[in-house]
Amino acid sequence: MERAFRRFIDLVEWWAILLLVLMVVVVSLGVFFRYVVNAALVWYDEFAGYLLVWLTFSGTIVASYRRRHIGFDLLMNRLYPPARSILEFVSELCILGFQVVLVWYGWLLTRKMGDETAVSLEWVRMGWVYSVLPIAGGLMLVISLMRLLRIVSGTDDQPGGEEAWSGSSSE
């Protein structure tokens, strides 16, 4: 199960890469038409914004699974293993609570805005745009539940198989 989920996360990462490439193409087209052709595309900035939202949440799913979000490693690494496990459990419970809120209110927003259309792209339903909230929230909820089970069972590899990037250029 874990292996299949890891492959699914790899697909989400490729989806994020595709969204990034598409966003670069759309913005480049918008700049080209505005400054070279001198005929602005009215839809490109709105569409690029929607791509950015989906890219952000897709990247968040991957970062959540790989534990690449900002954390307090300095504090966590100084704690004894029992205290570290307790703090990780409480932290993951807080994250899980946020995911539940994201799924619930994302679902409500998606249903409420489902039939609305985008301003410059009348064929784009806002429900499609907002559906990223319950989708991403649901996937991150599954990730949090899996992590909670590993913490409780004592099989959580510290800190999730990959160290978080510290931003240092000396690495």
Secondary structure as UniProt FT lines:
FT   HELIX           2..32
FT   HELIX           33..37
FT   HELIX           44..65
FT   TURN            66..67
FT   HELIX           73..78
FT   HELIX           81..113
FT   TURN            114..115
FT   TURN            122..123
FT   HELIX           126..130
FT   HELIX           132..153
FT   TURN            158..159
FT   TURN            169..170
//
